[in-house]
Amino acid sequence: QKEVEQNSGPLSVPEGAIASLNCTYSDRVSQSFFWYRQYSGKSPELIMSIYSNGDKEDGRFTAQLNKASQYVSLLIRDSQPSDSATYLCAVKDNQGGKLIFGQGTELSVKP
Amino acid sequence: DGGITQSPKYLFRKEGQNVTLSCEQNLNHDAMYWYRQDPGQGLRLIYYSQIVNDFQKGDIAEGYSVSREKKESFPLTVTSAQKNPTAFYLCASSMRGGLPSGNTIYFGEGSWLTVV
C-alpha cells in the first residue's frame, strides 16, 4: 500500500524562527506533491504544490523535493503564532489522481 | 462565488440510521472525492469519482455509498453498516487530466457527523 509518513509532532518553535516539516513517501513514481495547512476544526487549505526536484519558494514558505530520496519538506521562515496549525503532506496517486495524505504534523509557534 | 459547498455542517445520527451528506461544486471540476478525518489523524479516502456515473472505492469504503448523477454533485450516504461513523467528513474536487502540474485538489468546509 502506498504510504506517506510525517512526524506527528508537536513541533514547537519560537516566533521568528524557521520551522522545518518533513515528509517521506513510498511510491517512487509519484510526480505531484502538496502541502496543506489545517487549523483546528477547519478544512485543509493548500499552501504549496511542487512537481520538480529542488526548491520552490512562495513568500515565507519554501517547499523542497528530492525524488531520489523520496522526501518532500516545507520550510516556514519568520514563523508567526498564526502559523500554528497542522500541516498535511499529500502525494498524488498516479492511478486515479487521488491524494494520499500523511497523518499531519502539528506546529506550535510560541510568541 | 465559485467553490465547494457541503451540508449540513453538523449532523447527529441515531444508531441504525442512514444519513446523507451533500457536496456540490460550481468549479466545473471533473473529479470529486470524499475523505474522512478522525481526531488527530490524517485524511483517509472513502470514495472518488472522475466522471459522471462512475466512481471507485477508496481505502475505507465499507459502510458508505455514493452516487454521481450530475457533474456538480457527489453525495455521500453513511449507512448503518458503518460501525464508527463519528468523524469529520471532507468533500473535495479537482480537474481531471494527466498533467502533474495541474489538478490541484480543493476542499469544502467539511461536515461533522456525530452518532448519538
HADDOCK unambig.tbl for C-alpha pairs under 7 A between the chains (distance, minus, plus):
assign (segid A and resid 31 and name CA) (segid B and resid 100 and name CA) 6.22 0.50 0.50
assign (segid A and resid 32 and name CA) (segid B and resid 100 and name CA) 5.68 0.50 0.50
assign (segid A and resid 42 and name CA) (segid B and resid 109 and name CA) 6.61 0.50 0.50
assign (segid A and resid 43 and name CA) (segid B and resid 107 and name CA) 6.65 0.50 0.50
assign (segid A and resid 43 and name CA) (segid B and resid 108 and name CA) 6.82 0.50 0.50
assign (segid A and resid 43 and name CA) (segid B and resid 109 and name CA) 5.21 0.50 0.50
assign (segid A and resid 43 and name CA) (segid B and resid 110 and name CA) 6.06 0.50 0.50
assign (segid A and resid 44 and name CA) (segid B and resid 107 and name CA) 6.66 0.50 0.50
assign (segid A and resid 51 and name CA) (segid B and resid 100 and name CA) 6.94 0.50 0.50
assign (segid A and resid 51 and name CA) (segid B and resid 101 and name CA) 6.51 0.50 0.50
assign (segid A and resid 101 and name CA) (segid B and resid 42 and name CA) 6.15 0.50 0.50
assign (segid A and resid 101 and name CA) (segid B and resid 43 and name CA) 5.88 0.50 0.50
assign (segid A and resid 102 and name CA) (segid B and resid 42 and name CA) 5.76 0.50 0.50
assign (segid A and resid 103 and name CA) (segid B and resid 41 and name CA) 5.19 0.50 0.50
assign (segid A and resid 103 and name CA) (segid B and resid 42 and name CA) 3.81 0.50 0.50
assign (segid A and resid 104 and name CA) (segid B and resid 42 and name CA) 5.79 0.50 0.50
